Amino acid sequence: MLRVHCTVDDLLRVTVADRPAPLVELGLAFEMLQRRDPHPVFRPWRQRVARTLPRPARPVLQLVSPLGAGPLFLDPPSPDLEEGMDQIFSTPAPQVGTELRRMCAIDRPLTPWVRQLADHDREAWQVLGTAVRAAHSSVIAEAWPRILAGFHAETAWRSRILAQQGLRAALTGLAPSTRWRGTTLEAEFPRDLDLTLCGRGIILRPSLFWADHLLVAPQPDGRLLLIYPALTPLPLRDTSPSGDPLTALVGSTRAQALRLLVQQHTTTDLARELAVSPAAASMQTKILREAGLIVSQRDGKAVWHWCTPLGLDLLAHGGTAARRDGAY
């Protein structure tokens, strides 16, 4: 059982992550890869990844557990791969040793290579760097556009639940059997774990690679990172969206723009993401705005755009229909 003992200040500082983190997703992907449960969604994905995983990436398997446990220094929540790699390699030696011992005490073998990592052996850390990059290239890089789209759809949906139904609904809906006892959040967990927070808050981060219990990771700034499974996991987004009803309704460019605008973008940002001119992007936002799907606000020379509740509803219902039709 997981018990997260919150203060009032923690509950007032619940936020939703605004971008996915490639190394967090990588760690969760490797954890899900090693699961032996007959998960109908992830089974074909596991088979494909296990078949194509390059040999240089395989040392990562020694560091992550199918239980969702691994050294915290391996998956910093940075949205940038290179920044995340720098954070891994700048982890203080005492923290590396502590995390590796904790990981091995749960269910990972203390292999000679893991011992060398704990001793900060140069060659062992070079192997780690090569393994993480090879794993990212093989498992994450190609899927990143789908990860990004799925992450933003999920966080937009979760943010709306938080705004409309409140904190209790937003958190108890993260995973089955999650519940509140006073200001303590309880959830099913592979082992007994009690965490007492200190008022710095909670960050909610969905993952498209995880489909089980909540995961927790205390952050250096005192906040708690709470990772939960996205409603639509990555394998359900692997198919080409040729039958996407949202595209059929509003057109491919406007559908793509609407999906991007679950987060605020300027007209210039949107033009760059859509690979069109600023004038063309402005025309698309005008049509979406007149349809009540987005709102726009000028800030100096920039114009910011983002989805309305109607736009979020259309994305949610369009995604559901597309999955029903086999498009996602």
C-alpha positions as CSV (number, residue, x, y, z in Angstrom):
1,M,0.0,0.0,0.0
2,L,1.2,3.5,-0.9
3,R,0.4,6.3,1.6
4,V,1.2,9.9,0.7
5,H,0.7,12.1,3.8
6,C,0.0,15.6,2.5
7,T,-0.2,18.9,4.2
8,V,-2.7,21.6,3.2
9,D,0.0,23.4,1.3
10,D,0.8,20.3,-0.7
11,L,-2.8,20.1,-1.8
12,L,-2.8,23.7,-2.7
13,R,0.3,23.2,-4.9
14,V,-0.8,20.3,-7.1
15,T,0.2,20.9,-10.7
16,V,0.2,19.0,-14.0
17,A,3.5,18.5,-15.9
18,D,3.5,20.6,-19.1
19,R,5.8,18.4,-21.2
20,P,6.9,14.8,-21.3
21,A,10.4,13.9,-20.3
22,P,12.2,11.5,-22.7
23,L,14.3,9.8,-20.0
24,V,11.3,9.3,-17.7
25,E,9.4,7.7,-20.6
26,L,12.5,5.6,-21.4
27,G,12.7,4.2,-17.9
28,L,9.0,3.3,-17.8
29,A,9.3,1.7,-21.3
30,F,12.0,-0.6,-20.1
31,E,10.1,-1.4,-16.9
32,M,7.0,-2.3,-19.0
33,L,9.2,-4.3,-21.4
34,Q,10.2,-6.7,-18.6
35,R,6.7,-7.3,-17.3
36,R,5.4,-10.8,-17.6
37,D,1.7,-10.1,-17.1
38,P,-0.5,-10.8,-20.2
39,H,-1.3,-7.2,-20.9
40,P,-3.3,-7.3,-24.2
41,V,-2.3,-3.8,-25.2
42,F,1.4,-4.0,-24.5
43,R,2.0,-7.6,-25.5
44,P,2.7,-6.9,-29.2
45,W,4.7,-3.8,-28.3
46,R,6.9,-5.9,-26.0
47,Q,7.5,-8.5,-28.6
48,R,8.5,-5.9,-31.2
49,V,10.8,-4.0,-28.9
50,A,12.5,-7.1,-27.5
51,R,13.1,-8.3,-31.1
52,T,14.6,-5.0,-32.3
53,L,16.4,-3.7,-29.1
54,P,20.1,-3.2,-30.0
55,R,22.7,-5.0,-27.9
56,P,24.4,-1.7,-26.7
57,A,21.0,-0.7,-25.1
58,R,20.6,-3.9,-23.0
59,P,22.7,-2.8,-20.0
60,V,19.7,-0.5,-19.1
61,L,17.7,-3.7,-18.3
62,Q,20.0,-4.2,-15.3
63,L,18.9,-0.9,-13.8
64,V,15.1,-0.9,-14.2
65,S,12.6,-3.2,-12.6
66,P,9.2,-4.4,-13.9
67,L,7.9,-3.2,-10.5
68,G,8.6,0.4,-11.5
69,A,11.6,0.7,-9.3
70,G,14.9,2.0,-10.5
71,P,17.6,4.5,-9.5
72,L,16.1,8.0,-9.5
73,F,19.2,9.5,-11.1
74,L,18.5,7.5,-14.3
75,D,15.3,9.3,-15.3
76,P,15.5,13.0,-14.5
77,P,12.2,14.8,-15.5
78,S,14.0,17.1,-18.0
79,P,12.1,17.7,-21.3
80,D,15.4,17.7,-23.1
81,L,17.5,14.6,-23.7
82,E,20.9,16.2,-23.6
83,E,20.0,18.2,-20.4
84,G,18.8,14.9,-18.9
85,M,22.0,13.1,-19.8
86,D,24.0,15.9,-18.2
87,Q,22.0,15.5,-15.0
88,I,22.6,11.7,-15.0
89,F,26.4,12.2,-15.3
90,S,26.5,15.0,-12.7
91,T,24.8,12.9,-10.0
92,P,26.9,13.0,-6.8
93,A,28.7,9.7,-6.0
94,P,27.0,9.2,-2.6
95,Q,23.6,9.5,-4.2
96,V,24.5,7.0,-7.0
97,G,25.6,4.5,-4.4
98,T,22.4,5.0,-2.3
99,E,20.1,4.7,-5.3
100,L,21.8,1.6,-6.6
101,R,21.7,-0.1,-3.2
102,R,18.0,0.8,-2.9
103,M,17.3,-0.6,-6.4
104,C,19.1,-3.9,-5.7
105,A,17.3,-4.3,-2.4
106,I,14.0,-4.3,-4.2
107,D,14.6,-6.8,-7.0
108,R,17.7,-6.0,-9.2
109,P,20.8,-8.2,-9.1
110,L,24.0,-6.6,-7.9
111,T,26.0,-7.4,-11.0
112,P,29.7,-6.6,-11.5
113,W,28.8,-3.7,-13.8
114,V,26.4,-2.2,-11.2
115,R,29.2,-2.4,-8.6
116,Q,31.4,-0.6,-11.0
117,L,28.8,2.1,-11.5
118,A,28.5,2.5,-7.7
119,D,32.3,2.9,-7.6
120,H,32.2,5.5,-10.4
121,D,34.3,3.5,-12.7
122,R,34.9,5.5,-15.9
123,E,34.4,2.7,-18.3
124,A,31.2,1.5,-16.6
125,W,29.7,5.0,-16.9
126,Q,30.7,5.2,-20.6
127,V,28.8,2.0,-21.1
128,L,25.8,3.6,-19.3
129,G,25.9,6.6,-21.5
130,T,26.0,4.5,-24.7
131,A,23.2,2.3,-23.4
132,V,20.9,5.1,-22.6
133,R,21.4,6.8,-25.9
134,A,21.0,3.5,-27.8
135,A,17.8,2.8,-25.9
136,H,16.4,6.2,-26.5
137,S,17.1,6.0,-30.2
138,S,15.5,2.5,-30.5
139,V,12.5,2.9,-28.3
140,I,11.7,6.6,-27.8
141,A,12.9,8.8,-30.7
142,E,10.7,7.4,-33.5
143,A,7.6,7.3,-31.2
144,W,8.2,10.8,-29.8
145,P,5.5,12.6,-31.9
146,R,2.9,10.2,-30.7
147,I,4.2,10.4,-27.1
148,L,4.0,14.2,-27.3
149,A,0.4,14.2,-28.7
150,G,-0.8,11.6,-26.2
151,F,0.8,13.4,-23.3
152,H,-0.8,16.8,-24.2
153,A,-4.2,15.2,-24.7
154,E,-4.0,13.5,-21.3
155,T,-2.8,16.5,-19.4
156,A,-5.5,18.7,-21.0
157,W,-8.1,16.2,-19.9
158,R,-6.7,15.9,-16.4
159,S,-6.4,19.7,-16.0
160,R,-10.1,20.0,-17.0
161,I,-11.1,17.4,-14.4
162,L,-9.1,19.3,-11.8
163,A,-10.8,22.6,-12.8
164,Q,-14.4,21.2,-13.1
165,Q,-14.6,18.4,-10.5
166,G,-11.9,19.4,-8.0
167,L,-8.8,17.8,-6.6
168,R,-10.4,14.7,-5.1
169,A,-11.8,13.6,-8.5
170,A,-8.5,14.5,-10.3
171,L,-6.4,12.4,-8.0
172,T,-8.6,9.4,-7.2
173,G,-9.1,9.0,-10.9
174,L,-5.4,8.5,-11.6
175,A,-5.4,4.7,-11.0
176,P,-7.9,2.1,-9.7
177,S,-8.3,1.8,-5.9
178,T,-6.8,5.3,-5.3
179,R,-8.6,6.9,-2.3
180,W,-8.4,9.6,0.3
181,R,-8.2,9.2,4.1
182,G,-8.3,12.7,5.4
183,T,-5.3,14.4,3.8
184,T,-3.6,11.0,3.0
185,L,-3.7,9.7,-0.5
186,E,-3.7,5.9,-0.5
187,A,-3.2,3.5,-3.5
188,E,-2.3,-0.1,-4.3
189,F,1.4,-0.6,-4.4
190,P,3.8,-3.6,-4.6
191,R,5.1,-2.9,-1.1
192,D,4.3,-0.8,1.9
193,L,5.5,2.8,1.4
194,D,4.7,5.8,3.5
195,L,5.8,9.3,2.2
196,T,5.3,12.4,4.3
197,L,5.3,15.6,2.2
198,C,6.6,19.0,3.5
199,G,4.3,21.5,1.8
200,R,6.2,21.8,-1.5
201,G,3.5,20.3,-3.7
202,I,2.8,17.4,-6.1
203,I,3.5,17.2,-9.8
204,L,1.1,14.9,-11.8
205,R,2.9,13.3,-14.8
206,P,1.1,10.8,-17.1
207,S,3.0,8.1,-19.0
208,L,2.0,6.4,-22.2
209,F,4.3,3.5,-21.4
210,W,3.0,2.6,-17.9
211,A,-0.2,0.7,-17.2
212,D,-0.2,-0.2,-13.6
213,H,-0.1,1.3,-10.1
214,L,1.0,4.8,-9.3
215,L,4.7,5.6,-9.2
216,V,6.3,8.2,-6.9
217,A,9.6,10.0,-7.1
218,P,10.6,12.6,-4.5
219,Q,12.3,15.5,-6.2
220,P,15.3,17.5,-5.0
221,D,13.2,20.6,-4.5
222,G,10.9,18.8,-2.1
223,R,8.0,18.2,-4.5
224,L,6.6,14.7,-5.2
225,L,6.5,13.5,-8.7
226,L,3.4,11.3,-9.1
227,I,3.4,9.2,-12.3
228,Y,0.2,7.6,-13.5
229,P,-0.9,5.6,-16.5
230,A,-2.4,7.7,-19.4
231,L,-5.9,6.7,-20.4
232,T,-4.6,5.9,-23.9
233,P,-1.3,4.0,-23.8
234,L,1.2,4.3,-26.6
235,P,0.4,1.1,-28.5
236,L,-3.1,2.3,-29.1
237,R,-1.6,5.3,-30.8
238,D,0.7,3.3,-33.1
239,T,-1.7,3.0,-36.0
240,S,-1.8,5.6,-38.8
241,P,-4.6,8.1,-38.1
242,S,-6.0,7.8,-41.7
243,G,-9.5,7.3,-40.3
244,D,-9.3,10.2,-37.8
245,P,-12.9,11.7,-37.6
246,L,-11.5,15.0,-36.3
247,T,-9.4,15.4,-39.5
248,A,-12.5,14.5,-41.5
249,L,-14.5,17.2,-39.7
250,V,-12.1,20.2,-39.6
251,G,-9.3,19.2,-42.0
252,S,-5.8,17.8,-41.3
253,T,-4.0,21.2,-40.7
254,R,-6.7,22.5,-38.4
255,A,-6.9,19.1,-36.6
256,Q,-3.2,19.3,-36.0
257,A,-3.4,22.9,-34.9
258,L,-6.2,22.1,-32.4
259,R,-4.2,19.2,-30.9
260,L,-1.2,21.5,-30.5
261,L,-3.3,24.2,-28.8
262,V,-4.1,22.1,-25.7
263,Q,-1.0,24.1,-24.7
264,Q,-0.7,27.8,-25.4
265,H,1.1,28.8,-28.6
266,T,1.8,32.0,-30.4
267,T,0.9,32.3,-34.0
268,T,4.7,32.1,-34.8
269,D,5.1,29.0,-32.7
270,L,2.1,27.4,-34.4
271,A,3.4,28.3,-37.8
272,R,6.7,26.6,-37.0
273,E,5.0,23.5,-35.6
274,L,2.7,23.2,-38.6
275,A,5.5,24.0,-41.2
276,V,3.3,26.8,-42.7
277,S,3.7,30.6,-43.0
278,P,2.6,32.8,-40.2
279,A,-0.2,34.1,-42.4
280,A,-1.5,30.6,-43.0
281,A,-1.3,29.8,-39.3
282,S,-3.2,33.0,-38.6
283,M,-5.9,32.0,-41.0
284,Q,-6.3,28.6,-39.4
285,T,-6.6,30.1,-35.9
286,K,-9.2,32.6,-37.2
287,I,-11.4,29.6,-38.4
288,L,-10.9,27.7,-35.2
289,R,-11.7,30.8,-33.1
290,E,-14.9,31.6,-35.1
291,A,-16.0,28.0,-34.5
292,G,-15.5,28.5,-30.7
293,L,-12.7,25.8,-30.5
294,I,-9.9,28.2,-29.4
295,V,-9.5,31.6,-27.9
296,S,-6.8,34.1,-28.7
297,Q,-5.2,37.0,-26.7
298,R,-2.7,39.6,-27.8
299,D,0.3,40.2,-25.7
300,G,2.4,43.0,-27.2
301,K,3.3,41.9,-30.7
302,A,2.5,38.3,-30.0
303,V,-0.9,36.6,-30.2
304,W,-1.4,33.6,-27.9
305,H,-4.0,30.8,-28.7
306,W,-5.3,27.9,-26.7
307,C,-8.2,25.5,-26.7
308,T,-11.6,26.3,-25.2
309,P,-13.6,23.6,-23.3
310,L,-15.5,22.9,-26.5
311,G,-12.2,22.3,-28.3
312,L,-11.0,20.0,-25.6
313,D,-14.3,18.1,-25.8
314,L,-14.0,17.7,-29.5
315,L,-10.5,16.4,-29.1
316,A,-11.6,13.9,-26.4
317,H,-14.6,12.7,-28.3
318,G,-12.7,12.6,-31.6
319,G,-9.9,10.5,-30.0
320,T,-12.5,8.1,-28.6
321,A,-14.2,7.7,-31.9
322,A,-10.9,7.2,-33.7
323,R,-9.8,4.5,-31.3
324,R,-13.2,2.8,-31.7
325,D,-12.7,2.9,-35.5
326,G,-9.2,1.4,-35.2
327,A,-7.4,4.6,-36.2
328,Y,-5.5,5.1,-33.0
